[in-house]
Amino acid sequence: MNLYEVIRWGNDADDPFTGGPDGADTCFLVRAGSVEQAAELVDADLRKLKPQRAAAFVEAVYLLGTEQSTEGTPRLLRGPYVQHAHRHGWRHWYRDDEGGAWVERPDTRAGDGQSETA
């Protein structure tokens, strides 16, 4: 199983400065066997939240690493938590609409060790 940070851009807060699609991101820590499986788990959770100001589906997934637990059940481990999602050199996938194909994007920066916001 892998560990993923699964992200919906923005959040549903009413605050005009920190809420909405351009505010801090809605993130989840997920244990899953694939990007698609991680996204499906979070999409189901987002539907329960009935989003109003941000997308109702996952828009980005970052591969954090391999999970070392002996438990092999895919599940949400943490979230939702709201913070700006930053990618720190991890592999990353994106989609533009719910049900859309996941596309992995290669790194475009030289390996300078700096974090990059997607």
C-alpha positions as a Markdown table, in Angstrom:
| # | Residue | x | y | z |
|---|---|---|---|---|
| 1 | Met | 0.0 | 0.0 | 0.0 |
| 2 | Asn | 1.1 | 3.6 | -0.7 |
| 3 | Leu | 0.5 | 6.8 | 1.2 |
| 4 | Tyr | -1.0 | 9.6 | -0.7 |
| 5 | Glu | -1.9 | 13.2 | 0.0 |
| 6 | Val | -5.2 | 13.7 | -1.9 |
| 7 | Ile | -6.2 | 17.3 | -2.6 |
| 8 | Arg | -9.2 | 19.3 | -3.6 |
| 9 | Trp | -8.1 | 22.9 | -4.6 |
| 10 | Gly | -9.7 | 25.3 | -2.1 |
| 11 | Asn | -12.3 | 24.9 | 0.6 |
| 12 | Asp | -15.9 | 25.6 | 1.4 |
| 13 | Ala | -15.3 | 28.3 | 4.1 |
| 14 | Asp | -17.4 | 31.5 | 3.7 |
| 15 | Asp | -14.5 | 33.8 | 4.3 |
| 16 | Pro | -13.9 | 35.9 | 1.2 |
| 17 | Phe | -10.1 | 35.9 | 1.7 |
| 18 | Thr | -9.4 | 32.3 | 2.8 |
| 19 | Gly | -12.4 | 30.3 | 1.5 |
| 20 | Gly | -13.5 | 29.2 | -1.9 |
| 21 | Pro | -11.6 | 27.6 | -4.8 |
| 22 | Asp | -8.6 | 30.0 | -4.3 |
| 23 | Gly | -8.3 | 29.5 | -0.5 |
| 24 | Ala | -6.3 | 27.0 | 1.4 |
| 25 | Asp | -6.8 | 23.5 | 0.0 |
| 26 | Thr | -8.8 | 20.6 | 1.4 |
| 27 | Cys | -6.4 | 17.7 | 2.0 |
| 28 | Phe | -6.6 | 14.0 | 3.1 |
| 29 | Leu | -4.0 | 11.5 | 4.0 |
| 30 | Val | -4.9 | 8.1 | 2.4 |
| 31 | Arg | -3.6 | 4.6 | 2.4 |
| 32 | Ala | -4.4 | 3.0 | -1.0 |
| 33 | Gly | -3.1 | 0.7 | -3.7 |
| 34 | Ser | -3.3 | 3.3 | -6.5 |
| 35 | Val | -4.0 | 6.9 | -7.4 |
| 36 | Glu | -7.4 | 6.0 | -8.6 |
| 37 | Gln | -8.3 | 4.1 | -5.4 |
| 38 | Ala | -7.1 | 7.0 | -3.2 |
| 39 | Ala | -9.2 | 9.5 | -5.2 |
| 40 | Glu | -12.3 | 7.3 | -5.1 |
| 41 | Leu | -12.1 | 7.1 | -1.3 |
| 42 | Val | -11.9 | 10.9 | -1.0 |
| 43 | Asp | -14.5 | 11.6 | -3.7 |
| 44 | Ala | -17.0 | 9.6 | -1.6 |
| 45 | Asp | -16.1 | 11.6 | 1.5 |
| 46 | Leu | -16.4 | 14.9 | -0.3 |
| 47 | Arg | -19.8 | 14.0 | -1.6 |
| 48 | Lys | -20.9 | 13.6 | 2.0 |
| 49 | Leu | -19.7 | 17.1 | 2.8 |
| 50 | Lys | -21.9 | 18.6 | 0.0 |
| 51 | Pro | -19.4 | 21.1 | -1.3 |
| 52 | Gln | -20.8 | 24.6 | -2.1 |
| 53 | Arg | -17.8 | 26.8 | -3.0 |
| 54 | Ala | -15.1 | 24.4 | -4.2 |
| 55 | Ala | -15.1 | 21.4 | -6.4 |
| 56 | Ala | -16.9 | 18.3 | -5.3 |
| 57 | Phe | -14.1 | 16.0 | -6.4 |
| 58 | Val | -10.4 | 15.4 | -6.0 |
| 59 | Glu | -8.2 | 17.4 | -8.3 |
| 60 | Ala | -4.6 | 16.3 | -7.4 |
| 61 | Val | -2.9 | 13.4 | -5.8 |
| 62 | Tyr | 0.7 | 13.3 | -4.4 |
| 63 | Leu | 2.5 | 10.0 | -3.7 |
| 64 | Leu | 4.2 | 10.4 | -0.4 |
| 65 | Gly | 5.7 | 6.9 | -0.1 |
| 66 | Thr | 5.1 | 3.3 | 1.0 |
| 67 | Glu | 3.0 | 2.5 | 4.0 |
| 68 | Gln | 4.7 | 0.1 | 6.4 |
| 69 | Ser | 1.7 | -1.2 | 8.4 |
| 70 | Thr | 0.7 | -4.8 | 8.2 |
| 71 | Glu | -2.9 | -3.7 | 7.7 |
| 72 | Gly | -3.7 | -3.7 | 4.0 |
| 73 | Thr | -7.1 | -2.1 | 3.9 |
| 74 | Pro | -7.4 | 1.1 | 1.8 |
| 75 | Arg | -8.7 | 3.9 | 4.0 |
| 76 | Leu | -8.7 | 7.6 | 4.9 |
| 77 | Leu | -6.1 | 8.1 | 7.6 |
| 78 | Arg | -6.5 | 11.8 | 8.2 |
| 79 | Gly | -8.8 | 14.5 | 6.9 |
| 80 | Pro | -10.2 | 16.6 | 5.8 |
| 81 | Tyr | -7.6 | 19.2 | 6.9 |
| 82 | Val | -7.4 | 22.6 | 5.3 |
| 83 | Gln | -4.0 | 23.9 | 4.4 |
| 84 | His | -2.1 | 25.0 | 1.3 |
| 85 | Ala | -1.0 | 21.9 | -0.5 |
| 86 | His | 2.7 | 22.0 | -1.4 |
| 87 | Arg | 4.5 | 19.3 | -3.4 |
| 88 | His | 8.0 | 18.5 | -2.1 |
| 89 | Gly | 9.3 | 16.7 | -5.1 |
| 90 | Trp | 6.8 | 13.8 | -4.8 |
| 91 | Arg | 5.3 | 12.2 | -7.9 |
| 92 | His | 2.0 | 13.9 | -8.7 |
| 93 | Trp | -1.2 | 13.4 | -10.7 |
| 94 | Tyr | -4.0 | 15.7 | -11.8 |
| 95 | Arg | -7.4 | 15.6 | -13.4 |
| 96 | Asp | -9.7 | 18.4 | -14.6 |
| 97 | Asp | -13.1 | 16.9 | -13.9 |
| 98 | Glu | -14.7 | 14.2 | -11.9 |
| 99 | Gly | -14.3 | 10.9 | -13.6 |
| 100 | Gly | -11.5 | 12.3 | -15.8 |
| 101 | Ala | -8.3 | 10.5 | -16.5 |
| 102 | Trp | -5.4 | 10.9 | -14.0 |
| 103 | Val | -2.3 | 12.4 | -15.7 |
| 104 | Glu | 1.1 | 12.2 | -14.0 |
| 105 | Arg | 3.1 | 15.4 | -14.6 |
| 106 | Pro | 6.9 | 15.2 | -14.7 |
| 107 | Asp | 9.0 | 17.6 | -12.6 |
| 108 | Thr | 9.9 | 20.7 | -14.6 |
| 109 | Arg | 12.5 | 22.1 | -12.2 |
| 110 | Ala | 16.1 | 21.1 | -11.8 |
| 111 | Gly | 16.8 | 19.0 | -8.8 |
| 112 | Asp | 17.7 | 21.9 | -6.5 |
| 113 | Gly | 16.0 | 20.4 | -3.4 |
| 114 | Gln | 13.5 | 23.2 | -3.2 |
| 115 | Ser | 9.8 | 22.6 | -2.7 |
| 116 | Glu | 7.5 | 23.4 | -5.5 |
| 117 | Thr | 3.8 | 24.3 | -5.3 |
| 118 | Ala | 1.8 | 22.5 | -7.9 |
